[in-house]
Amino acid sequence: MARIAVIGAGMGAMAAAARLAVAGHRVVVYERTTTYGGALRRFERDGFSFDTGPGLLPLPAVWRDLFVKTGKEPLESCVELVQVDPSSRHVFADGTELSLPNASRAGVVAALDAALGEDTGQRWGDFLVRARETWDRTRRPLLEEPLWPNWEVLAAREPYPAVPHRRLLRTRRAGTLAEVGAWELRDPRLAALLESHALAYGLDPRTAPANAAVLPYMEYAFGTWYVRGGGLRELARAVYERCLARRVEFRFEAEVAGVVVKDGRAAGVELADGAVHEAEFVVAGVAPDVLDRLCGDAEVRGDGEVAPQRGAASRLTVLLALRGGRPEGAAHRTVVHSPDRAAELDCLFGATPGMAARPTVTVLRPDDAALVPDAEHEALTLTAVVPALGSDSDWAATEVFGLQAERLIDVAERAVPGLRDRLLWHEVRTPAGVAAATGVADGAVPVPALAGAEGRLLHPANGTRTRGLFTVGGWSHPGGGLPHAGMSGALVAGLVVEGPAFQGSR
């Protein structure tokens, strides 16, 4: 039995902790804040309750696997996991509205034909076939296996089977997601639908590789899920309680100030109060710059390894308490698309990032009695991608985010008519809130690992140059997103238990 110190109580870190405890190790989690879950937090006021992190769950099989591997109680015995149907409603710039059924390719094709015109469903269906081929090619190396030592193979190869396109007397193939939309889908509304999946992860579709097609594929193949009875914070609670049941020890308000390294090997952690706790392994669920600071002069990464990413985007979240109950049949999620996508992307990802005047806004309206004081009220959440602009201590940034929140409410009225007339109060959560929850200084949100693009969207391997030191969570392989966090925990546990010979989950 080894002593293992885990830095941070995010979802990836807790997934690793539970698996390592089941393998017989003594695991202690050191969390600088007062609670667990990383970005999966909850805000409560006046009988209303809101998720302040992700509101929906793709690919729940990752978390089902965690519960199967760490105990007899399956995930569904611990939380009420329900499919959201329709999966999403879309309000496009021209006023067209579209509702897409959950995990039904035939249903999606029919809905597209009915809303957008004949043949649009066929084009989207053909795209999903190519996206599935991309998923089959990349699933193991990007989700289920440790990052390959020869990761340059993944960086150089574009696995999306693009359709040849005749353009300017030349035959070309789409290399970016935006080109897939323009050349293969050939409808601005279909292109907006496609690009919204990348934007939701903080990716610029104009530079995201074509194999970002796996992001919509995950949703359409495996469904979109919600945790009824309190939202996705309840998933974090269930994982935390599974850790406790496996005798993982949590120490909250215990900020790690440094990783202790002896003879080139991790030997424990030093807390901010000066206390030193010895360990044979250290698992760090922190951003790369934080890890570098904690390790001091110790070598974490060597030349030729994947360089740490710096996220460019964060999230602005507006929580709204409304009078009047949720209408019967209202869509759980509505995406209101920007009327000027190019201008929005220029604002978010240009040389001088700023706020889009007419942003794409996601409206979440959960059908969940646990979120409201009674049936005569509704809890609604708006989210939009914004640049990672730092702390609320800057009054100018706070003012900018407040103005942008008002824009989000204006945009959301296209999805929820009369929204302002029903508004009791609203709460704004800026990138500073993300920073406070996750420890990432500017509130940037990590993106999932993707192949191609010269390795720009790969994340550093879970192992480091310092023996016994591993990294877990969104800023290491396989990147951001709840499924990816769960898989990072599985990969780290495998590397600790089986050593360098570990080849991935089975």
Secondary structure, 3 states (H helix, E strand, C coil): CCEEEEECCCHHHHHHHHHHHHCCCEEEEEECCCCCCCCCCEEEECCEEEECCCCCEECCHHHHHHHHHHCCCCHHHHCEEEECCCCEEEECCCCCEEEECCCCHHHHHHHHHHHHCCCHHHHHHHHHHHHHHHHHHHHHHHHHCCCCCCCHHHHHCCCCCCCCEEECCEEECCCEHHHHHHHHHCCHHHHHHHHHHHHHCCCCCCCCEHHHHHHHHHHHHHCEEEEECCCCHHHHHHHHHHHHHCCCEEEECCCEEEEEEECCEEEEEEECCCCEEECCEEEECCCHHHHHHHHCCCCCCCCCCCCCCCCCEEEEEEEEEEECCCCCCCCCEEEECCCCHHHHHHHHHCCCCCCCCCCCEEEECCCCHHHCCCCCEEEEEEEEEEECCCCCCCHHHHHHHHHHHHHHHHHHCCCCCCHHHHEEEEEEECHHHHHHHHCCCCCCCCCECCCCHHHCCCCCCCECCCECEEECCCCCCCECCHHHHHHHHHHHHHHHHHHHHCCCCC
